[in-house]
């Protein structure tokens, strides 16, 4: 007896947002201004950015159904937009510790991570997902039954019978 197929849907948006959250946390450990890392150059904003990145990771865990989270559907959009605004303001207005220093790689990775968080939130709002169908080893995929094309798509050339 054939058991009904079961498709698993993997949400794309929370995965992209979680990758952005991890990238944002990693960027805070790198240099943002000359020899100052994100953790060294900020007083409170580094902790806010880490908290926002952790919310993006919690969104992924909730979307995969591993844990129930109390996050509302629009939370990811607010978190991604807020993270991007905070990081962009630090590009335009350097903190006092790095006022005259050049921008380093960490800041650019922080912008990329925050942008990925926002892009993932937009994708999750659109409910884009990858459908995966698990198969048992050694079984061939089922082929759809052959059917005749609809009358409006019938072939224009008909085979003539052979003599």
C-alpha positions as CSV (number, residue, x, y, z in Angstrom):
1,X,0.0,0.0,0.0
2,X,1.2,3.4,-0.8
3,X,1.3,5.9,1.9
4,X,0.3,9.5,0.9
5,X,3.2,11.7,0.1
6,X,4.2,14.3,2.7
7,X,5.8,17.5,1.6
8,X,7.9,19.5,4.0
9,X,8.0,23.3,3.5
10,X,11.2,25.0,4.5
11,X,10.7,28.8,4.9
12,X,13.3,30.8,2.9
13,X,12.8,34.1,4.7
14,X,13.6,33.1,8.2
15,X,16.7,31.3,6.9
16,X,18.0,34.4,5.1
17,X,17.2,36.5,8.2
18,X,19.0,34.1,10.5
19,X,22.1,34.2,8.2
20,X,22.0,37.9,8.4
21,X,21.7,37.8,12.2
22,X,24.7,35.6,12.5
23,X,26.6,37.8,10.1
24,X,25.7,40.9,12.2
25,X,26.9,39.2,15.4
26,X,30.2,38.2,13.8
27,X,30.7,41.7,12.4
28,X,30.5,43.2,15.9
29,X,33.6,41.2,16.8
30,X,35.5,42.6,13.8
31,X,37.0,46.1,13.4
32,X,34.5,48.8,12.6
33,X,36.7,51.9,13.0
34,X,40.5,51.5,12.7
35,X,41.4,49.2,15.7
36,X,38.0,49.4,17.4
37,X,35.6,46.5,17.1
38,X,31.8,47.0,17.2
39,X,31.8,45.8,20.8
40,X,34.5,48.3,21.8
41,X,33.2,51.3,19.9
42,X,29.6,51.3,21.2
43,X,28.1,51.6,24.7
44,X,24.7,50.1,24.3
45,X,24.1,49.8,20.5
46,X,26.2,46.6,20.3
47,X,23.9,44.9,22.8
48,X,20.8,46.1,21.0
49,X,22.2,44.8,17.7
50,X,23.0,41.4,19.3
51,X,19.4,41.3,20.7
52,X,17.9,42.0,17.3
53,X,20.1,39.3,15.7
54,X,18.9,36.8,18.3
55,X,15.3,37.7,17.6
56,X,16.0,36.9,13.9
57,X,17.4,33.5,15.0
58,X,14.4,32.9,17.2
59,X,12.2,33.6,14.2
60,X,13.9,30.8,12.3
61,X,13.5,28.4,15.2
62,X,9.8,29.2,15.4
63,X,9.3,29.0,11.7
64,X,10.8,25.5,11.6
65,X,8.4,24.5,14.3
66,X,11.2,23.5,16.8
67,X,10.0,25.8,19.5
68,X,7.0,28.0,20.0
69,X,7.9,31.6,20.1
70,X,5.7,34.5,21.2
71,X,6.8,36.6,18.2
72,X,4.0,38.2,16.2
73,X,4.1,38.0,12.4
74,X,5.3,41.6,11.8
75,X,8.1,41.3,14.3
76,X,10.7,40.3,11.8
77,X,10.1,43.3,9.6
78,X,10.5,45.7,12.5
79,X,13.6,43.9,13.8
80,X,15.3,43.9,10.3
81,X,14.4,47.5,9.6
82,X,15.6,48.7,13.0
83,X,18.9,46.8,12.7
84,X,19.5,48.3,9.3
85,X,18.7,51.8,10.5
86,X,21.1,51.5,13.5
87,X,24.0,50.2,11.4
88,X,23.5,52.8,8.7
89,X,23.4,55.6,11.3
90,X,26.8,54.3,12.5
91,X,28.1,54.6,9.0
92,X,27.0,58.2,8.7
93,X,27.6,59.3,12.3
94,X,30.6,57.6,13.9
95,X,30.6,57.1,17.6
96,X,32.9,59.3,19.7
97,X,35.5,56.6,20.1
98,X,35.9,56.2,16.3
99,X,35.1,59.8,15.3
100,X,38.0,60.4,13.0
101,X,38.9,56.8,12.0
102,X,38.2,55.1,8.7
103,X,35.5,52.6,8.3
104,X,36.7,49.0,8.4
105,X,35.4,45.7,7.2
106,X,33.2,45.0,10.3
107,X,30.9,47.9,9.5
108,X,30.4,46.7,5.9
109,X,29.6,43.2,7.1
110,X,27.2,44.6,9.7
111,X,25.4,46.5,6.9
112,X,25.2,43.3,4.9
113,X,23.9,41.3,7.9
114,X,21.3,43.8,8.7
115,X,20.2,44.0,5.1
116,X,19.9,40.2,5.0
117,X,17.8,40.4,8.1
118,X,15.4,42.8,6.4
119,X,15.4,40.9,3.1
120,X,14.6,37.7,5.0
121,X,11.7,39.4,6.8
122,X,10.3,40.6,3.5
123,X,10.6,37.1,2.1
124,X,8.9,35.6,5.1
125,X,6.1,38.1,4.8
126,X,5.6,36.9,1.2
127,X,5.6,33.3,2.6
128,X,8.2,31.9,0.1
129,X,9.2,28.4,1.0
130,X,11.0,25.4,-0.5
131,X,8.9,22.3,-0.8
132,X,10.9,19.1,0.0
133,X,9.4,15.6,-0.5
134,X,11.2,12.9,1.5
135,X,11.8,9.6,-0.3
136,X,12.6,6.1,0.9
137,X,15.9,4.7,-0.3
138,X,15.5,2.3,-3.2
139,X,12.2,3.6,-4.4
140,X,11.7,5.3,-7.7
141,X,9.8,8.6,-7.9
142,X,6.2,8.2,-9.0
143,X,5.6,9.3,-12.6
144,X,2.3,11.0,-13.4
145,X,-0.1,9.0,-15.4
146,X,0.0,9.6,-19.1
147,X,-3.1,11.3,-20.3
148,X,-4.2,12.7,-23.7
149,X,-3.7,16.4,-24.1
150,X,-6.8,18.6,-24.0
151,X,-8.6,19.1,-27.3
152,X,-7.3,22.7,-27.7
153,X,-3.7,21.3,-27.4
154,X,-4.1,18.3,-29.7
155,X,-1.3,17.8,-32.1
156,X,-1.7,19.5,-35.4
157,X,-0.1,16.6,-37.5
158,X,-1.9,13.3,-37.3
159,X,0.0,10.1,-38.0
160,X,-1.4,8.4,-41.0
161,X,-2.0,4.7,-40.8
162,X,0.7,2.6,-42.6
163,X,-0.3,0.4,-45.4
